[in-house]
Amino acid sequence: MNIAKIVSSNSHVEYIARVVDSLDAANPPKADDYGFGTFVSVGSPDGGGIVGVVFNSMLVNPEYSGYGPRLSPKPELGSFSPDFLNEQGCLLAILLLGRFAGEGEPAQGIPSPVIPAGTDVTSIPERDFLAFHTDTDGSLKLNYYSQVLLHTGSFAIPLLEKIIGMLTSTESCSDKDAGRLGVLRRSLVWQRNVGQMRL
């Protein structure tokens, strides 16, 4: 499902996308389709390609600061100025985590391509989510752990906790992997608690 289009970037790995709305598509995505921790594919409508995760959202509402009088009631603006209704929207901050290189081989880390504005952002199926986190020996991997800590600020620990929860809840998660993820989750809880004590 196409959920957004890239509009700008803050760095080589952090991109901003605008959520597709009713003027862009007949069936625009619902809020649950692009929530916090949603894994997405950037630039590949069939899944795969460059993989990212939604870690922040921002509402755009120019009407909030428009204190001048209106010449027409809001229902009539759809007929006289349809683009006016499209000024409100939602922006997503997406952190790139890696890509499917070659013949679908997942590679976690910083992807080398620069993504142009207007590139589609699509949700990825569960099979691609699992494949992206599975090593060649079948065990789970989180090589982008430090990347998330470095680039997502105060969202880092909640985001990693959500990803760990998603991985733990899959049927393919072995007892060994569940134990490793449990240790990582306890470490994150400790970091969060220590951080709150310092405030």
PyMOL CGO cylinders between C-alpha atoms (Angstrom):
from pymol import cmd
from pymol.cgo import CYLINDER

trace = [
    CYLINDER, 0.00, 0.00, 0.00, 1.30, 3.45, -0.95, 0.3, 1, 1, 1, 1, 1, 1,
    CYLINDER, 1.30, 3.45, -0.95, 1.21, 5.57, 2.21, 0.3, 1, 1, 1, 1, 1, 1,
    CYLINDER, 1.21, 5.57, 2.21, 3.34, 8.65, 1.50, 0.3, 1, 1, 1, 1, 1, 1,
    CYLINDER, 3.34, 8.65, 1.50, 5.75, 10.50, -0.79, 0.3, 1, 1, 1, 1, 1, 1,
    CYLINDER, 5.75, 10.50, -0.79, 9.22, 11.79, 0.10, 0.3, 1, 1, 1, 1, 1, 1,
    CYLINDER, 9.22, 11.79, 0.10, 9.27, 15.61, 0.28, 0.3, 1, 1, 1, 1, 1, 1,
    CYLINDER, 9.27, 15.61, 0.28, 12.59, 16.43, 1.97, 0.3, 1, 1, 1, 1, 1, 1,
    CYLINDER, 12.59, 16.43, 1.97, 15.37, 15.10, 4.18, 0.3, 1, 1, 1, 1, 1, 1,
    CYLINDER, 15.37, 15.10, 4.18, 17.21, 16.10, 7.35, 0.3, 1, 1, 1, 1, 1, 1,
    CYLINDER, 17.21, 16.10, 7.35, 20.22, 13.90, 6.63, 0.3, 1, 1, 1, 1, 1, 1,
    CYLINDER, 20.22, 13.90, 6.63, 21.34, 11.00, 4.44, 0.3, 1, 1, 1, 1, 1, 1,
    CYLINDER, 21.34, 11.00, 4.44, 19.35, 8.54, 6.57, 0.3, 1, 1, 1, 1, 1, 1,
    CYLINDER, 19.35, 8.54, 6.57, 16.44, 10.66, 7.85, 0.3, 1, 1, 1, 1, 1, 1,
    CYLINDER, 16.44, 10.66, 7.85, 13.74, 11.55, 5.34, 0.3, 1, 1, 1, 1, 1, 1,
    CYLINDER, 13.74, 11.55, 5.34, 10.43, 13.43, 5.57, 0.3, 1, 1, 1, 1, 1, 1,
    CYLINDER, 10.43, 13.43, 5.57, 7.40, 12.08, 3.70, 0.3, 1, 1, 1, 1, 1, 1,
    CYLINDER, 7.40, 12.08, 3.70, 3.92, 13.53, 3.26, 0.3, 1, 1, 1, 1, 1, 1,
    CYLINDER, 3.92, 13.53, 3.26, 1.06, 11.10, 3.82, 0.3, 1, 1, 1, 1, 1, 1,
    CYLINDER, 1.06, 11.10, 3.82, -1.13, 10.46, 0.77, 0.3, 1, 1, 1, 1, 1, 1,
    CYLINDER, -1.13, 10.46, 0.77, -4.58, 11.99, 1.22, 0.3, 1, 1, 1, 1, 1, 1,
    CYLINDER, -4.58, 11.99, 1.22, -7.98, 11.81, -0.49, 0.3, 1, 1, 1, 1, 1, 1,
    CYLINDER, -7.98, 11.81, -0.49, -6.89, 14.18, -3.29, 0.3, 1, 1, 1, 1, 1, 1,
    CYLINDER, -6.89, 14.18, -3.29, -3.95, 11.91, -4.16, 0.3, 1, 1, 1, 1, 1, 1,
    CYLINDER, -3.95, 11.91, -4.16, -5.65, 8.50, -4.04, 0.3, 1, 1, 1, 1, 1, 1,
    CYLINDER, -5.65, 8.50, -4.04, -9.14, 7.00, -4.07, 0.3, 1, 1, 1, 1, 1, 1,
    CYLINDER, -9.14, 7.00, -4.07, -8.35, 4.95, -0.95, 0.3, 1, 1, 1, 1, 1, 1,
    CYLINDER, -8.35, 4.95, -0.95, -5.90, 6.91, 1.19, 0.3, 1, 1, 1, 1, 1, 1,
    CYLINDER, -5.90, 6.91, 1.19, -4.17, 5.12, 4.06, 0.3, 1, 1, 1, 1, 1, 1,
    CYLINDER, -4.17, 5.12, 4.06, -5.68, 5.13, 7.54, 0.3, 1, 1, 1, 1, 1, 1,
    CYLINDER, -5.68, 5.13, 7.54, -3.77, 6.41, 10.57, 0.3, 1, 1, 1, 1, 1, 1,
    CYLINDER, -3.77, 6.41, 10.57, -2.94, 2.84, 11.66, 0.3, 1, 1, 1, 1, 1, 1,
    CYLINDER, -2.94, 2.84, 11.66, -1.17, 2.24, 8.33, 0.3, 1, 1, 1, 1, 1, 1,
    CYLINDER, -1.17, 2.24, 8.33, 1.66, 4.68, 9.11, 0.3, 1, 1, 1, 1, 1, 1,
    CYLINDER, 1.66, 4.68, 9.11, 1.88, 4.72, 12.90, 0.3, 1, 1, 1, 1, 1, 1,
    CYLINDER, 1.88, 4.72, 12.90, 4.98, 4.85, 15.08, 0.3, 1, 1, 1, 1, 1, 1,
    CYLINDER, 4.98, 4.85, 15.08, 7.29, 1.92, 14.37, 0.3, 1, 1, 1, 1, 1, 1,
    CYLINDER, 7.29, 1.92, 14.37, 5.78, 1.06, 10.97, 0.3, 1, 1, 1, 1, 1, 1,
    CYLINDER, 5.78, 1.06, 10.97, 8.34, -0.49, 8.61, 0.3, 1, 1, 1, 1, 1, 1,
    CYLINDER, 8.34, -0.49, 8.61, 8.23, 0.87, 5.07, 0.3, 1, 1, 1, 1, 1, 1,
    CYLINDER, 8.23, 0.87, 5.07, 9.86, 0.40, 1.69, 0.3, 1, 1, 1, 1, 1, 1,
    CYLINDER, 9.86, 0.40, 1.69, 11.12, 3.54, -0.02, 0.3, 1, 1, 1, 1, 1, 1,
    CYLINDER, 11.12, 3.54, -0.02, 11.13, 3.56, -3.81, 0.3, 1, 1, 1, 1, 1, 1,
    CYLINDER, 11.13, 3.56, -3.81, 10.03, -0.04, -4.37, 0.3, 1, 1, 1, 1, 1, 1,
    CYLINDER, 10.03, -0.04, -4.37, 6.24, -0.55, -4.74, 0.3, 1, 1, 1, 1, 1, 1,
    CYLINDER, 6.24, -0.55, -4.74, 6.56, -4.36, -4.53, 0.3, 1, 1, 1, 1, 1, 1,
    CYLINDER, 6.56, -4.36, -4.53, 8.37, -4.33, -1.19, 0.3, 1, 1, 1, 1, 1, 1,
    CYLINDER, 8.37, -4.33, -1.19, 12.08, -4.80, -0.67, 0.3, 1, 1, 1, 1, 1, 1,
    CYLINDER, 12.08, -4.80, -0.67, 14.28, -1.95, -1.88, 0.3, 1, 1, 1, 1, 1, 1,
    CYLINDER, 14.28, -1.95, -1.88, 15.37, 0.52, 0.78, 0.3, 1, 1, 1, 1, 1, 1,
    CYLINDER, 15.37, 0.52, 0.78, 13.89, -0.24, 4.20, 0.3, 1, 1, 1, 1, 1, 1,
    CYLINDER, 13.89, -0.24, 4.20, 12.97, 2.41, 6.74, 0.3, 1, 1, 1, 1, 1, 1,
    CYLINDER, 12.97, 2.41, 6.74, 10.91, 2.86, 9.88, 0.3, 1, 1, 1, 1, 1, 1,
    CYLINDER, 10.91, 2.86, 9.88, 8.50, 5.64, 10.89, 0.3, 1, 1, 1, 1, 1, 1,
    CYLINDER, 8.50, 5.64, 10.89, 9.74, 7.21, 14.12, 0.3, 1, 1, 1, 1, 1, 1,
    CYLINDER, 9.74, 7.21, 14.12, 7.97, 10.57, 14.27, 0.3, 1, 1, 1, 1, 1, 1,
    CYLINDER, 7.97, 10.57, 14.27, 4.99, 12.41, 12.80, 0.3, 1, 1, 1, 1, 1, 1,
    CYLINDER, 4.99, 12.41, 12.80, 4.09, 16.08, 12.44, 0.3, 1, 1, 1, 1, 1, 1,
    CYLINDER, 4.09, 16.08, 12.44, 0.80, 17.73, 11.52, 0.3, 1, 1, 1, 1, 1, 1,
    CYLINDER, 0.80, 17.73, 11.52, 0.77, 20.52, 8.93, 0.3, 1, 1, 1, 1, 1, 1,
    CYLINDER, 0.77, 20.52, 8.93, -2.10, 22.98, 9.31, 0.3, 1, 1, 1, 1, 1, 1,
    CYLINDER, -2.10, 22.98, 9.31, -1.52, 26.44, 7.76, 0.3, 1, 1, 1, 1, 1, 1,
    CYLINDER, -1.52, 26.44, 7.76, -5.16, 27.29, 8.49, 0.3, 1, 1, 1, 1, 1, 1,
    CYLINDER, -5.16, 27.29, 8.49, -4.34, 27.47, 12.21, 0.3, 1, 1, 1, 1, 1, 1,
    CYLINDER, -4.34, 27.47, 12.21, -2.36, 30.69, 11.73, 0.3, 1, 1, 1, 1, 1, 1,
    CYLINDER, -2.36, 30.69, 11.73, -4.80, 32.20, 9.21, 0.3, 1, 1, 1, 1, 1, 1,
    CYLINDER, -4.80, 32.20, 9.21, -6.74, 34.73, 11.24, 0.3, 1, 1, 1, 1, 1, 1,
    CYLINDER, -6.74, 34.73, 11.24, -8.12, 36.73, 8.29, 0.3, 1, 1, 1, 1, 1, 1,
    CYLINDER, -8.12, 36.73, 8.29, -11.78, 36.63, 7.17, 0.3, 1, 1, 1, 1, 1, 1,
    CYLINDER, -11.78, 36.63, 7.17, -12.89, 34.00, 4.65, 0.3, 1, 1, 1, 1, 1, 1,
    CYLINDER, -12.89, 34.00, 4.65, -14.68, 35.00, 1.46, 0.3, 1, 1, 1, 1, 1, 1,
    CYLINDER, -14.68, 35.00, 1.46, -16.56, 31.70, 1.31, 0.3, 1, 1, 1, 1, 1, 1,
    CYLINDER, -16.56, 31.70, 1.31, -17.80, 29.18, 3.85, 0.3, 1, 1, 1, 1, 1, 1,
    CYLINDER, -17.80, 29.18, 3.85, -15.61, 26.08, 4.18, 0.3, 1, 1, 1, 1, 1, 1,
    CYLINDER, -15.61, 26.08, 4.18, -18.00, 23.66, 2.34, 0.3, 1, 1, 1, 1, 1, 1,
    CYLINDER, -18.00, 23.66, 2.34, -17.90, 25.92, -0.76, 0.3, 1, 1, 1, 1, 1, 1,
    CYLINDER, -17.90, 25.92, -0.76, -14.10, 26.08, -0.78, 0.3, 1, 1, 1, 1, 1, 1,
    CYLINDER, -14.10, 26.08, -0.78, -14.06, 22.55, -2.22, 0.3, 1, 1, 1, 1, 1, 1,
    CYLINDER, -14.06, 22.55, -2.22, -15.69, 23.91, -5.40, 0.3, 1, 1, 1, 1, 1, 1,
    CYLINDER, -15.69, 23.91, -5.40, -13.96, 27.28, -5.75, 0.3, 1, 1, 1, 1, 1, 1,
    CYLINDER, -13.96, 27.28, -5.75, -10.51, 26.36, -4.43, 0.3, 1, 1, 1, 1, 1, 1,
    CYLINDER, -10.51, 26.36, -4.43, -10.02, 22.58, -4.06, 0.3, 1, 1, 1, 1, 1, 1,
    CYLINDER, -10.02, 22.58, -4.06, -6.30, 22.93, -3.41, 0.3, 1, 1, 1, 1, 1, 1,
    CYLINDER, -6.30, 22.93, -3.41, -7.08, 24.85, -0.22, 0.3, 1, 1, 1, 1, 1, 1,
    CYLINDER, -7.08, 24.85, -0.22, -8.36, 21.64, 1.43, 0.3, 1, 1, 1, 1, 1, 1,
    CYLINDER, -8.36, 21.64, 1.43, -5.07, 19.89, 0.66, 0.3, 1, 1, 1, 1, 1, 1,
    CYLINDER, -5.07, 19.89, 0.66, -2.97, 22.31, 2.70, 0.3, 1, 1, 1, 1, 1, 1,
    CYLINDER, -2.97, 22.31, 2.70, -3.56, 20.30, 5.86, 0.3, 1, 1, 1, 1, 1, 1,
    CYLINDER, -3.56, 20.30, 5.86, -1.64, 17.08, 6.09, 0.3, 1, 1, 1, 1, 1, 1,
    CYLINDER, -1.64, 17.08, 6.09, 0.64, 14.77, 8.02, 0.3, 1, 1, 1, 1, 1, 1,
    CYLINDER, 0.64, 14.77, 8.02, 4.40, 14.46, 7.67, 0.3, 1, 1, 1, 1, 1, 1,
    CYLINDER, 4.40, 14.46, 7.67, 6.34, 11.35, 8.67, 0.3, 1, 1, 1, 1, 1, 1,
    CYLINDER, 6.34, 11.35, 8.67, 9.96, 11.18, 9.77, 0.3, 1, 1, 1, 1, 1, 1,
    CYLINDER, 9.96, 11.18, 9.77, 11.49, 7.98, 8.37, 0.3, 1, 1, 1, 1, 1, 1,
    CYLINDER, 11.49, 7.98, 8.37, 14.84, 6.55, 9.40, 0.3, 1, 1, 1, 1, 1, 1,
    CYLINDER, 14.84, 6.55, 9.40, 16.53, 4.39, 6.75, 0.3, 1, 1, 1, 1, 1, 1,
    CYLINDER, 16.53, 4.39, 6.75, 17.80, 1.11, 8.20, 0.3, 1, 1, 1, 1, 1, 1,
    CYLINDER, 17.80, 1.11, 8.20, 19.15, -0.78, 5.19, 0.3, 1, 1, 1, 1, 1, 1,
    CYLINDER, 19.15, -0.78, 5.19, 18.06, -2.39, 1.95, 0.3, 1, 1, 1, 1, 1, 1,
    CYLINDER, 18.06, -2.39, 1.95, 17.41, -5.61, 0.10, 0.3, 1, 1, 1, 1, 1, 1,
    CYLINDER, 17.41, -5.61, 0.10, 20.52, -5.90, -2.04, 0.3, 1, 1, 1, 1, 1, 1,
    CYLINDER, 20.52, -5.90, -2.04, 21.05, -8.19, -5.01, 0.3, 1, 1, 1, 1, 1, 1,
    CYLINDER, 21.05, -8.19, -5.01, 18.56, -11.05, -5.10, 0.3, 1, 1, 1, 1, 1, 1,
    CYLINDER, 18.56, -11.05, -5.10, 16.57, -10.01, -2.07, 0.3, 1, 1, 1, 1, 1, 1,
    CYLINDER, 16.57, -10.01, -2.07, 19.48, -10.37, 0.35, 0.3, 1, 1, 1, 1, 1, 1,
    CYLINDER, 19.48, -10.37, 0.35, 18.81, -8.01, 3.29, 0.3, 1, 1, 1, 1, 1, 1,
    CYLINDER, 18.81, -8.01, 3.29, 21.63, -5.71, 4.36, 0.3, 1, 1, 1, 1, 1, 1,
    CYLINDER, 21.63, -5.71, 4.36, 21.16, -3.66, 7.51, 0.3, 1, 1, 1, 1, 1, 1,
    CYLINDER, 21.16, -3.66, 7.51, 23.10, -0.39, 7.74, 0.3, 1, 1, 1, 1, 1, 1,
    CYLINDER, 23.10, -0.39, 7.74, 23.25, 2.95, 5.94, 0.3, 1, 1, 1, 1, 1, 1,
    CYLINDER, 23.25, 2.95, 5.94, 22.08, 2.59, 2.32, 0.3, 1, 1, 1, 1, 1, 1,
    CYLINDER, 22.08, 2.59, 2.32, 24.23, 4.42, -0.23, 0.3, 1, 1, 1, 1, 1, 1,
    CYLINDER, 24.23, 4.42, -0.23, 21.59, 5.83, -2.67, 0.3, 1, 1, 1, 1, 1, 1,
    CYLINDER, 21.59, 5.83, -2.67, 20.18, 9.34, -2.25, 0.3, 1, 1, 1, 1, 1, 1,
    CYLINDER, 20.18, 9.34, -2.25, 16.38, 9.23, -2.46, 0.3, 1, 1, 1, 1, 1, 1,
    CYLINDER, 16.38, 9.23, -2.46, 14.84, 11.92, -4.70, 0.3, 1, 1, 1, 1, 1, 1,
    CYLINDER, 14.84, 11.92, -4.70, 11.78, 13.98, -3.76, 0.3, 1, 1, 1, 1, 1, 1,
    CYLINDER, 11.78, 13.98, -3.76, 8.51, 12.45, -4.93, 0.3, 1, 1, 1, 1, 1, 1,
    CYLINDER, 8.51, 12.45, -4.93, 9.60, 8.86, -4.26, 0.3, 1, 1, 1, 1, 1, 1,
    CYLINDER, 9.60, 8.86, -4.26, 6.78, 6.60, -3.06, 0.3, 1, 1, 1, 1, 1, 1,
    CYLINDER, 6.78, 6.60, -3.06, 6.78, 5.16, 0.45, 0.3, 1, 1, 1, 1, 1, 1,
    CYLINDER, 6.78, 5.16, 0.45, 4.91, 1.88, 0.79, 0.3, 1, 1, 1, 1, 1, 1,
    CYLINDER, 4.91, 1.88, 0.79, 4.17, -0.43, 3.70, 0.3, 1, 1, 1, 1, 1, 1,
    CYLINDER, 4.17, -0.43, 3.70, 6.03, -3.73, 3.63, 0.3, 1, 1, 1, 1, 1, 1,
    CYLINDER, 6.03, -3.73, 3.63, 4.46, -7.16, 4.19, 0.3, 1, 1, 1, 1, 1, 1,
    CYLINDER, 4.46, -7.16, 4.19, 5.34, -9.21, 7.26, 0.3, 1, 1, 1, 1, 1, 1,
    CYLINDER, 5.34, -9.21, 7.26, 7.45, -11.61, 5.20, 0.3, 1, 1, 1, 1, 1, 1,
    CYLINDER, 7.45, -11.61, 5.20, 9.77, -8.75, 4.16, 0.3, 1, 1, 1, 1, 1, 1,
    CYLINDER, 9.77, -8.75, 4.16, 9.89, -7.46, 7.73, 0.3, 1, 1, 1, 1, 1, 1,
    CYLINDER, 9.89, -7.46, 7.73, 11.01, -10.90, 8.92, 0.3, 1, 1, 1, 1, 1, 1,
    CYLINDER, 11.01, -10.90, 8.92, 13.43, -11.39, 6.03, 0.3, 1, 1, 1, 1, 1, 1,
    CYLINDER, 13.43, -11.39, 6.03, 15.06, -8.03, 6.77, 0.3, 1, 1, 1, 1, 1, 1,
    CYLINDER, 15.06, -8.03, 6.77, 15.72, -9.13, 10.37, 0.3, 1, 1, 1, 1, 1, 1,
    CYLINDER, 15.72, -9.13, 10.37, 16.88, -12.67, 9.57, 0.3, 1, 1, 1, 1, 1, 1,
    CYLINDER, 16.88, -12.67, 9.57, 20.55, -13.57, 9.16, 0.3, 1, 1, 1, 1, 1, 1,
    CYLINDER, 20.55, -13.57, 9.16, 21.86, -16.18, 6.71, 0.3, 1, 1, 1, 1, 1, 1,
    CYLINDER, 21.86, -16.18, 6.71, 21.86, -18.79, 9.50, 0.3, 1, 1, 1, 1, 1, 1,
    CYLINDER, 21.86, -18.79, 9.50, 18.20, -18.07, 10.32, 0.3, 1, 1, 1, 1, 1, 1,
    CYLINDER, 18.20, -18.07, 10.32, 18.81, -16.10, 13.54, 0.3, 1, 1, 1, 1, 1, 1,
    CYLINDER, 18.81, -16.10, 13.54, 17.45, -12.60, 14.17, 0.3, 1, 1, 1, 1, 1, 1,
    CYLINDER, 17.45, -12.60, 14.17, 19.68, -9.56, 13.79, 0.3, 1, 1, 1, 1, 1, 1,
    CYLINDER, 19.68, -9.56, 13.79, 19.48, -5.89, 14.81, 0.3, 1, 1, 1, 1, 1, 1,
    CYLINDER, 19.48, -5.89, 14.81, 22.61, -4.40, 13.26, 0.3, 1, 1, 1, 1, 1, 1,
    CYLINDER, 22.61, -4.40, 13.26, 20.97, -0.97, 13.06, 0.3, 1, 1, 1, 1, 1, 1,
    CYLINDER, 20.97, -0.97, 13.06, 20.64, -0.71, 16.88, 0.3, 1, 1, 1, 1, 1, 1,
    CYLINDER, 20.64, -0.71, 16.88, 23.27, 2.05, 17.24, 0.3, 1, 1, 1, 1, 1, 1,
    CYLINDER, 23.27, 2.05, 17.24, 21.88, 3.86, 14.20, 0.3, 1, 1, 1, 1, 1, 1,
    CYLINDER, 21.88, 3.86, 14.20, 18.48, 4.17, 15.89, 0.3, 1, 1, 1, 1, 1, 1,
    CYLINDER, 18.48, 4.17, 15.89, 20.05, 5.42, 19.14, 0.3, 1, 1, 1, 1, 1, 1,
    CYLINDER, 20.05, 5.42, 19.14, 22.07, 8.03, 17.24, 0.3, 1, 1, 1, 1, 1, 1,
    CYLINDER, 22.07, 8.03, 17.24, 19.38, 9.45, 14.95, 0.3, 1, 1, 1, 1, 1, 1,
    CYLINDER, 19.38, 9.45, 14.95, 16.00, 9.24, 16.68, 0.3, 1, 1, 1, 1, 1, 1,
    CYLINDER, 16.00, 9.24, 16.68, 16.71, 11.14, 19.92, 0.3, 1, 1, 1, 1, 1, 1,
    CYLINDER, 16.71, 11.14, 19.92, 14.12, 10.67, 22.65, 0.3, 1, 1, 1, 1, 1, 1,
    CYLINDER, 14.12, 10.67, 22.65, 12.19, 8.21, 20.45, 0.3, 1, 1, 1, 1, 1, 1,
    CYLINDER, 12.19, 8.21, 20.45, 15.10, 5.74, 20.30, 0.3, 1, 1, 1, 1, 1, 1,
    CYLINDER, 15.10, 5.74, 20.30, 14.28, 3.56, 23.32, 0.3, 1, 1, 1, 1, 1, 1,
    CYLINDER, 14.28, 3.56, 23.32, 10.49, 3.39, 22.71, 0.3, 1, 1, 1, 1, 1, 1,
    CYLINDER, 10.49, 3.39, 22.71, 11.16, 2.61, 19.03, 0.3, 1, 1, 1, 1, 1, 1,
    CYLINDER, 11.16, 2.61, 19.03, 13.60, -0.20, 19.82, 0.3, 1, 1, 1, 1, 1, 1,
    CYLINDER, 13.60, -0.20, 19.82, 11.21, -1.60, 22.43, 0.3, 1, 1, 1, 1, 1, 1,
    CYLINDER, 11.21, -1.60, 22.43, 8.42, -1.65, 19.84, 0.3, 1, 1, 1, 1, 1, 1,
    CYLINDER, 8.42, -1.65, 19.84, 10.63, -3.37, 17.24, 0.3, 1, 1, 1, 1, 1, 1,
    CYLINDER, 10.63, -3.37, 17.24, 11.70, -5.98, 19.81, 0.3, 1, 1, 1, 1, 1, 1,
    CYLINDER, 11.70, -5.98, 19.81, 8.05, -6.58, 20.69, 0.3, 1, 1, 1, 1, 1, 1,
    CYLINDER, 8.05, -6.58, 20.69, 7.18, -7.04, 17.01, 0.3, 1, 1, 1, 1, 1, 1,
    CYLINDER, 7.18, -7.04, 17.01, 10.02, -9.53, 16.51, 0.3, 1, 1, 1, 1, 1, 1,
    CYLINDER, 10.02, -9.53, 16.51, 9.23, -11.45, 19.69, 0.3, 1, 1, 1, 1, 1, 1,
    CYLINDER, 9.23, -11.45, 19.69, 5.56, -11.86, 18.74, 0.3, 1, 1, 1, 1, 1, 1,
    CYLINDER, 5.56, -11.86, 18.74, 6.31, -13.53, 15.38, 0.3, 1, 1, 1, 1, 1, 1,
    CYLINDER, 6.31, -13.53, 15.38, 5.91, -17.28, 15.07, 0.3, 1, 1, 1, 1, 1, 1,
    CYLINDER, 5.91, -17.28, 15.07, 9.40, -17.64, 13.59, 0.3, 1, 1, 1, 1, 1, 1,
    CYLINDER, 9.40, -17.64, 13.59, 11.08, -16.25, 16.74, 0.3, 1, 1, 1, 1, 1, 1,
    CYLINDER, 11.08, -16.25, 16.74, 12.99, -19.13, 18.35, 0.3, 1, 1, 1, 1, 1, 1,
    CYLINDER, 12.99, -19.13, 18.35, 13.49, -19.52, 22.11, 0.3, 1, 1, 1, 1, 1, 1,
    CYLINDER, 13.49, -19.52, 22.11, 17.15, -18.55, 21.67, 0.3, 1, 1, 1, 1, 1, 1,
    CYLINDER, 17.15, -18.55, 21.67, 16.27, -15.36, 19.80, 0.3, 1, 1, 1, 1, 1, 1,
    CYLINDER, 16.27, -15.36, 19.80, 13.51, -14.57, 22.31, 0.3, 1, 1, 1, 1, 1, 1,
    CYLINDER, 13.51, -14.57, 22.31, 16.07, -14.85, 25.11, 0.3, 1, 1, 1, 1, 1, 1,
    CYLINDER, 16.07, -14.85, 25.11, 18.49, -12.52, 23.32, 0.3, 1, 1, 1, 1, 1, 1,
    CYLINDER, 18.49, -12.52, 23.32, 15.73, -10.01, 22.65, 0.3, 1, 1, 1, 1, 1, 1,
    CYLINDER, 15.73, -10.01, 22.65, 14.65, -10.23, 26.30, 0.3, 1, 1, 1, 1, 1, 1,
    CYLINDER, 14.65, -10.23, 26.30, 18.16, -9.28, 27.45, 0.3, 1, 1, 1, 1, 1, 1,
    CYLINDER, 18.16, -9.28, 27.45, 18.15, -6.33, 25.03, 0.3, 1, 1, 1, 1, 1, 1,
    CYLINDER, 18.15, -6.33, 25.03, 14.72, -5.21, 26.23, 0.3, 1, 1, 1, 1, 1, 1,
    CYLINDER, 14.72, -5.21, 26.23, 15.83, -5.27, 29.89, 0.3, 1, 1, 1, 1, 1, 1,
    CYLINDER, 15.83, -5.27, 29.89, 18.87, -3.19, 28.93, 0.3, 1, 1, 1, 1, 1, 1,
    CYLINDER, 18.87, -3.19, 28.93, 16.62, -0.62, 27.27, 0.3, 1, 1, 1, 1, 1, 1,
    CYLINDER, 16.62, -0.62, 27.27, 14.34, -0.47, 30.32, 0.3, 1, 1, 1, 1, 1, 1,
    CYLINDER, 14.34, -0.47, 30.32, 17.40, 0.14, 32.50, 0.3, 1, 1, 1, 1, 1, 1,
    CYLINDER, 17.40, 0.14, 32.50, 18.62, 2.93, 30.19, 0.3, 1, 1, 1, 1, 1, 1,
    CYLINDER, 18.62, 2.93, 30.19, 15.19, 4.58, 30.23, 0.3, 1, 1, 1, 1, 1, 1,
    CYLINDER, 15.19, 4.58, 30.23, 14.93, 4.41, 34.04, 0.3, 1, 1, 1, 1, 1, 1,
    CYLINDER, 14.93, 4.41, 34.04, 18.44, 5.78, 34.54, 0.3, 1, 1, 1, 1, 1, 1,
    CYLINDER, 18.44, 5.78, 34.54, 17.70, 8.59, 32.08, 0.3, 1, 1, 1, 1, 1, 1,
    CYLINDER, 17.70, 8.59, 32.08, 14.58, 9.56, 34.06, 0.3, 1, 1, 1, 1, 1, 1,
    CYLINDER, 14.58, 9.56, 34.06, 16.57, 9.62, 37.28, 0.3, 1, 1, 1, 1, 1, 1,
    CYLINDER, 16.57, 9.62, 37.28, 18.99, 12.16, 35.77, 0.3, 1, 1, 1, 1, 1, 1,
    CYLINDER, 18.99, 12.16, 35.77, 16.18, 14.62, 34.94, 0.3, 1, 1, 1, 1, 1, 1,
]
cmd.load_cgo(trace, "trace")
